[in-house]
Amino acid sequence: MVVRTWLIAPLLYLITFASVAFSLDVDDESIAFGTPKQHGLNVDSFQGNNATKSDRRYLIYDVNPGEGFNLRRDVYMRVANMMKILREKENWILVVPPWRKLYHWRSEIEQNAIPWRTFFDMESLNRYVPVIEFEDFIHETGSPRIDEILYLQGYAEGWKDGHWEEKVDARDCIDRPIYFKDDDGLYRGYFWGYEEVFAGKFKCISVQGTSSILAPLLLEKTSSRSVFVDRFEEVLHIIYGQKDYWEARRSLVFAKHLRDEGDKFRREVLKSDDERDATVMDPDWTKNQKREGSANGGPYLAVHMRKADFLYAHPDKVPSLDNTITQIKELLKKHNLSMVFLATDSTKEEYLKSKLPLVTYNAPKTILNKYGDGGVAIIDQWICAHAQYFIGTCESTFSFRIHEERDILGFRGDKTFNCLCGDKELGK
C-alpha cells in the first residue's frame, strides 16, 4: 500500500483557493428567506466594547451559498489579512456574516442566522483584527441599513490572450444578482434571515487577483461607512502560507464549548488527554510556539473518509470500503495502534465497525440542537487533530483544516499530511 504524503502548500493553493465556485443558489433558496427563529444555537456573546465611534467603518462579507463550511473558514483568512491593510489607513471593523444552512448540513433542525461565537472563540479572532457579529453591527449603528453592496464576479471575457493579471473594475453583472431594488430604491434580498436589513447602493465588481486589490477600492473609491462585499471567494490569499496567513489561521480558535465536548470524548472513549498527548495549548494563541514533533497525540488512528458527493466529483480519489479497511489495518499494524476514530459522511459505518476496532462521535441531541451540524463537524475535527496518526481524503477541505490544526498543535508532517489512496492508485 502507498499512503501519499502531500506537498500541501502547492496543492492547497491550486485546489482550494482557485475560486472556481460551484453554484447551489437554487438549493439555497429553499432556506434563504425565512426569518431567524429561536433555534437554540446561540451561546454567550463575547463582551467587547460595543460603543459606537464616529470614525469606524464596517466591512461585511459573505461567500457563494454553495460553498462549504471549511472553505468559508479559509475565506475568512483572506478577509482578515485584507483588513490589516485597511486598518493601516482607517478604523475598519470586520463584521462576520451569520451562518446560513449549508449544503452539507443535513439535519432537520433550524440552522439559519447562526452567530460565529457558536463555532469560534471571538476573543481569539479579535487578537488578530477587530471582529464583531452582525447583530452587534446593527446595535452599534442603530440601523439595519448597509450602505453599499459590492458583488464580486470574474471577468466575462476571462483571461485576455491567456494572460493573467491582477485587476478590478466596476462592470455590468454577469449573472442575475440575488439582490433587487424595491419601490423605495433600496436593495433587498437574502441577508442571513434578517428581513429588516436592506442596502442603499449596489454594484457588480469584476476582480482578478488577491484580496489586497480590494483595499484601494474600499479606501479611495467609496465613502460608504458600511460596505458588504459579497462572493469574497472570488479573490485569493495575499500571500499563501506565510506569516500573516498562519497568524490569521491560528486566530481561528474553536469555541471552548466545542473543544470541551471533543476533549470529553477523547478522555472517556480514546484514553487521550492533552497532558499525556503533549498537546497542551495556552488559551492565548499568540503565546503558543509549538515545535514540529513536540506533540505525541492520543493512542488512536484518526481517519477522515469523505464519500457522498466525492464519489461523483473525485471518483479516482475515493477508495472502496474494502480497500479503505485494508489501508487502515496496515496503518494500525505499522504504528502499533489498536483503535480507530472515524469522521465520515458515509452511511456505511456499521459495516466498517464490523471489520475494524472503530469508534465514531455520535452527537447527543442536546449537542446537535445547541451547536448544529457545524458544531458537530468541529468536534469531529478536534478529535481527529489529536490522534497519534491522521489520514484524510485527498482534496477535501475538511481534511485540509485538520492538517492545519495538527500543524498548529505541533505534530510531525509525516503523521499529518496523508490521504487514502483511491482504487486506481492501488491497482485495484
C-alpha positions in Angstrom: 0.0 0.0 0.0 1.1 3.5 -0.7 0.0 6.3 1.6 0.6 9.6 0.0 2.1 12.4 2.0 1.3 15.7 0.3 3.3 18.7 -0.7 0.4 20.6 0.9 1.1 24.2 0.0 1.0 24.0 -3.8 -1.9 21.6 -3.7 -4.0 23.8 -1.4 -3.3 26.8 -3.5 -4.3 25.2 -6.7 -7.3 23.3 -5.5 -8.8 25.2 -2.6 -8.1 28.8 -3.5 -8.6 28.9 -7.2 -12.1 30.5 -6.7 -13.9 28.2 -9.1 -17.2 28.5 -7.2 -19.9 26.0 -8.0 -23.5 27.3 -7.6 -26.2 25.8 -5.4 -28.2 29.0 -5.3 -31.4 27.2 -6.3 -31.0 24.7 -3.5 -30.1 27.5 -1.1 -33.3 29.5 -1.9 -35.3 26.9 -0.2 -33.9 28.1 3.1 -32.9 31.6 2.2 -35.8 33.9 3.1 -37.0 32.6 6.4 -36.7 34.8 9.5 -34.4 33.8 12.3 -36.1 31.7 15.0 -35.2 30.7 18.5 -33.4 27.5 17.5 -31.1 27.1 20.5 -27.9 27.7 18.6 -26.8 31.0 20.3 -24.3 30.8 23.1 -22.9 33.5 25.3 -21.7 36.6 23.5 -18.2 37.9 23.7 -18.4 41.1 25.9 -16.3 43.6 24.0 -16.5 47.4 23.8 -19.5 48.0 21.6 -19.7 51.7 21.9 -20.4 53.5 18.6 -17.5 55.5 17.3 -17.9 58.1 14.6 -14.7 57.1 12.8 -15.5 53.5 12.4 -16.1 51.9 9.1 -17.5 48.4 8.8 -16.6 45.6 6.3 -19.2 42.9 6.0 -18.6 39.9 3.7 -20.1 36.7 2.5 -19.4 33.7 0.3 -21.3 31.9 -2.5 -24.1 30.0 -0.8 -22.9 26.7 -2.4 -19.5 26.8 -0.6 -19.0 24.6 2.4 -18.1 25.2 6.0 -14.3 24.6 5.6 -13.8 26.7 2.5 -15.6 29.5 4.3 -13.1 29.3 7.1 -10.3 29.8 4.5 -12.1 32.8 3.0 -12.2 34.4 6.5 -8.4 34.4 6.5 -8.3 36.2 3.1 -10.7 38.9 4.5 -8.8 39.2 7.8 -5.5 39.9 6.0 -7.0 42.5 3.8 -8.4 44.1 6.9 -4.9 44.6 8.1 -4.2 46.7 5.0 -7.4 48.7 5.5 -6.6 49.4 9.2 -3.2 50.9 8.3 -5.3 53.9 6.9 -8.6 53.9 8.6 -10.5 52.4 11.6 -12.2 49.4 9.9 -14.1 46.8 11.8 -14.7 43.3 10.4 -18.4 42.1 10.6 -18.6 38.4 10.3 -21.7 37.1 8.4 -24.1 34.9 10.3 -24.0 31.3 9.2 -26.8 30.1 6.9 -27.8 26.4 6.5 -25.1 24.9 4.2 -25.4 22.1 1.7 -23.7 19.5 3.8 -25.7 20.3 6.9 -28.3 17.6 6.6 -30.0 17.7 10.0 -33.6 18.9 10.0 -33.1 21.3 12.8 -33.4 25.1 12.1 -29.9 26.3 11.1 -30.1 29.9 10.0 -28.6 33.2 11.3 -26.1 31.3 13.5 -23.6 33.6 15.1 -19.9 33.0 14.8 -19.5 32.5 18.6 -21.3 29.2 18.2 -18.3 27.8 16.4 -15.3 30.1 17.2 -13.8 31.9 20.1 -14.5 35.6 19.4 -11.8 36.8 21.8 -9.2 34.9 19.8 -10.4 36.4 16.5 -10.1 39.8 18.0 -6.4 39.3 18.9 -5.7 39.5 15.1 -8.2 42.0 13.8 -11.3 43.7 15.4 -14.2 41.5 14.7 -17.9 41.8 15.7 -21.1 39.8 15.0 -23.6 41.1 12.5 -26.1 41.6 15.3 -23.6 43.8 17.1 -23.1 45.8 13.9 -26.9 46.6 13.9 -26.7 47.5 17.5 -23.7 49.8 17.1 -25.0 51.6 14.0 -28.6 51.7 15.4 -30.0 50.7 12.0 -30.4 47.6 9.8 -29.1 49.6 6.9 -25.9 48.5 4.9 -24.7 51.5 2.9 -23.3 49.6 -0.1 -23.1 46.2 -1.6 -20.1 45.2 -3.8 -20.9 42.0 -5.6 -17.7 40.3 -6.8 -17.5 38.3 -10.0 -15.0 37.3 -12.6 -14.4 38.9 -16.0 -16.9 37.8 -18.7 -14.1 37.7 -21.2 -11.8 35.6 -19.0 -8.1 35.9 -19.2 -7.2 38.1 -22.2 -4.9 36.2 -24.6 -4.3 33.7 -21.8 -2.6 36.4 -19.8 -3.4 36.7 -16.1 -3.0 39.9 -14.2 -4.4 41.5 -11.1 -7.2 43.9 -11.8 -10.6 45.2 -10.5 -13.3 47.1 -12.4 -17.0 48.1 -11.9 -18.8 46.1 -14.6 -22.3 45.0 -15.6 -23.5 42.0 -13.7 -22.7 38.7 -15.5 -25.4 36.7 -13.7 -28.6 37.8 -12.1 -27.8 39.1 -8.6 -29.8 37.9 -5.6 -30.5 41.5 -4.6 -33.2 43.7 -6.1 -34.3 47.3 -5.9 -37.7 47.9 -4.2 -40.2 50.7 -4.8 -38.2 53.0 -2.5 -35.0 52.5 -4.4 -33.5 50.3 -1.6 -31.8 46.9 -2.2 -33.5 43.9 -0.7 -32.5 40.2 -0.8 -31.2 37.5 1.5 -29.4 38.9 4.5 -29.0 35.7 6.6 -32.7 35.7 7.5 -32.8 39.2 8.8 -35.8 40.5 6.9 -35.4 44.1 8.0 -31.9 44.5 6.6 -31.5 46.5 3.3 -28.8 48.3 1.4 -28.6 51.8 0.0 -26.4 51.1 -3.1 -25.3 48.1 -5.2 -22.8 47.4 -7.9 -21.1 44.4 -9.5 -17.3 44.4 -9.4 -15.2 42.2 -11.6 -12.0 41.0 -9.9 -8.9 39.0 -10.7 -6.2 38.7 -8.1 -5.6 38.6 -4.3 -7.8 40.2 -1.7 -5.3 43.2 -1.5 -6.7 44.6 -4.8 -9.9 45.5 -3.0 -8.2 47.8 -0.5 -7.8 50.8 -2.8 -11.4 50.4 -3.9 -12.6 50.5 -0.3 -10.3 53.2 0.8 -10.4 55.6 -2.2 -13.5 54.8 -4.4 -16.3 54.7 -1.8 -17.1 56.8 1.2 -19.8 54.4 2.5 -19.4 53.8 6.2 -20.6 50.2 5.9 -19.7 48.1 2.9 -20.9 44.5 2.2 -18.5 42.6 -0.1 -20.4 39.5 -1.3 -18.8 36.5 -3.1 -15.4 37.1 -1.4 -14.2 33.7 -2.6 -13.5 35.4 -5.9 -10.2 36.8 -4.6 -7.2 34.8 -3.4 -4.9 34.9 -0.4 -2.5 37.8 -0.5 0.5 35.5 0.3 -0.3 31.9 0.9 1.5 30.1 3.6 3.5 33.0 5.0 3.4 34.6 8.5 0.1 36.6 8.1 -1.6 33.5 6.6 -0.7 31.4 9.6 -1.5 34.1 12.2 -4.9 34.5 10.7 -5.3 30.7 10.8 -4.1 30.4 14.3 -6.7 33.1 15.4 -9.5 30.8 14.2 -9.7 29.0 17.6 -12.6 26.7 18.0 -15.2 27.8 20.6 -14.4 26.4 24.1 -17.7 24.5 24.5 -16.9 22.5 21.3 -13.3 21.8 22.4 -14.6 20.7 25.8 -17.0 18.3 24.2 -14.3 16.8 22.0 -11.9 16.5 25.0 -14.6 14.7 27.0 -14.9 12.1 24.2 -11.1 11.8 24.0 -10.8 11.1 27.7 -13.8 8.8 28.1 -13.5 6.8 24.8 -10.0 7.1 23.5 -7.9 7.4 26.6 -6.5 10.7 25.4 -5.9 14.0 27.1 -3.6 17.0 26.5 -1.1 16.3 29.3 -0.4 12.7 28.2 -0.6 13.6 24.5 1.7 16.7 24.8 -0.9 18.9 23.2 -1.4 21.5 26.0 -2.1 24.9 24.4 -2.2 28.4 26.0 -5.7 30.0 25.8 -4.0 33.0 24.1 -2.9 31.7 20.7 -0.3 34.4 20.3 1.7 32.7 23.1 1.9 29.3 21.5 5.2 28.4 19.9 4.9 24.7 19.0 7.8 22.9 17.5 7.2 20.2 14.9 7.2 16.8 16.5 6.5 18.2 20.0 3.0 16.6 20.0 2.6 12.9 20.6 -1.2 12.5 20.2 -3.6 10.1 21.6 -3.3 6.3 21.3 -5.5 6.1 18.2 -5.5 6.4 14.4 -7.9 9.1 13.1 -9.4 8.7 9.6 -11.5 11.2 7.7 -13.3 9.3 4.9 -15.3 11.6 2.6 -17.9 9.8 0.5 -21.2 11.5 -0.6 -20.6 14.0 -3.4 -16.9 13.0 -3.6 -18.0 9.7 -5.2 -19.0 11.8 -8.2 -16.7 14.8 -8.1 -13.5 12.9 -7.4 -14.1 9.2 -8.2 -10.4 8.5 -8.6 -9.6 9.7 -5.1 -12.1 7.7 -3.1 -11.3 4.0 -2.3 -13.9 1.3 -1.9 -14.9 0.4 1.6 -12.9 -2.8 1.5 -9.8 -1.1 0.2 -10.2 1.6 2.9 -10.4 -1.2 5.5 -7.2 -2.8 4.1 -5.3 0.6 4.3 -6.5 1.2 7.9 -5.4 -2.2 9.1 -2.0 -1.8 7.6 -1.6 1.6 9.4 -2.8 0.2 12.7 -0.1 -2.5 12.4 2.6 -0.2 11.3 2.0 2.3 14.1 1.2 -0.3 16.8 -2.3 1.2 17.4 -5.4 -0.7 18.4 -8.2 1.9 18.0 -9.6 3.9 15.0 -11.6 7.1 15.3 -13.6 7.8 12.1 -15.1 11.0 10.8 -17.2 10.4 7.8 -20.3 11.3 5.8 -20.7 7.7 4.7 -23.8 5.7 5.7 -21.7 2.5 5.9 -20.4 3.0 9.4 -21.8 -0.3 10.7 -20.0 -2.3 8.0 -16.8 -0.6 8.9 -17.3 -1.2 12.6 -17.8 -4.9 11.9 -14.3 -5.1 10.3 -12.3 -2.6 12.4 -11.8 -1.6 16.1 -13.6 1.6 15.2 -15.5 4.4 17.1 -17.3 7.5 15.9 -18.6 10.5 17.7 -22.4 10.4 17.7 -23.6 13.8 19.0 -26.3 13.7 21.6 -29.5 15.6 20.6 -28.7 18.3 23.1 -25.3 19.0 21.4 -26.8 18.9 17.9 -29.7 21.1 18.8 -27.4 23.6 20.5 -24.5 23.8 18.1 -25.9 22.4 14.9 -24.1 20.3 12.2 -21.3 22.8 12.1 -20.5 22.3 15.8 -20.6 18.5 15.4 -18.2 18.7 12.5 -15.8 20.8 14.5 -15.9 18.3 17.4 -15.0 15.6 14.8 -12.1 17.7 13.5 -10.9 18.4 17.0 -10.8 14.7 17.9 -9.0 13.9 14.6 -6.5 16.6 15.2 -5.3 15.0 18.4 -4.7 11.5 17.1 -1.2 10.0 17.1 -1.6 9.5 13.3 -4.1 11.0 10.9 -5.1 10.1 7.3 -7.7 12.0 5.4 -9.3 12.2 2.0 -7.4 13.8 -0.9 -8.6 17.3 -1.9 -11.1 17.5 0.9 -11.2 20.9 2.7 -12.4 19.0 5.8 -9.1 17.1 5.8 -7.1 20.3 5.0 -8.4 22.0 8.1 -7.4 19.0 10.2 -3.9 19.2 8.7 -3.6 22.8 9.7 -4.9 22.2 13.2 -2.3 19.4 13.7 0.4 21.6 12.4 -0.5 24.3 15.0 -0.6 21.6 17.7 3.0 20.5 16.9 2.5 17.2 15.1 5.1 15.8 12.7 4.3 16.2 9.0 4.6 12.5 8.2 1.9 11.8 10.8 -0.4 14.5 9.4 -0.3 15.1 5.7 -1.6 11.8 4.5 -4.5 10.7 2.4 -6.3 7.4 1.5 -5.3 6.0 -1.9 -8.1 5.5 -4.5 -8.7 2.1 -6.0 -7.0 3.0 -9.3 -3.9 4.2 -7.4 -3.7 0.9 -5.6 -4.2 -1.0 -8.9 -7.5 -2.5 -7.8 
